[in-house]
Amino acid sequence: QDGRRFSGRLSSARGSERVIAVFSRSGTILLADDDGTTLGTMLAPNRMELCHLHVSPTGRVASCLELTKQQ
């Protein structure tokens, strides 16, 4: 993390990708990854909700997930 910006890797059982993001002054999280855009909200100091949008010639995705910071 550097100020309001952060970067890292989102990982799941399906795979992993690098991300870069920023917290807006209003508190919204704006995130870019390899294939789409994500908007997020902090739910608690250690939890956030991220909603991902992706459009391609072969399909569309709209999904939300909740992440918890691990120590």
Buried (B, 14 or more C-beta within 10 A) or exposed (E): EEEEEBEEEBEEEEEEEEBEBBBEEEEEBEBBBEEBEBBBEEEEEEEBBBBBEBEEEEEEEEEEEEEEEEE
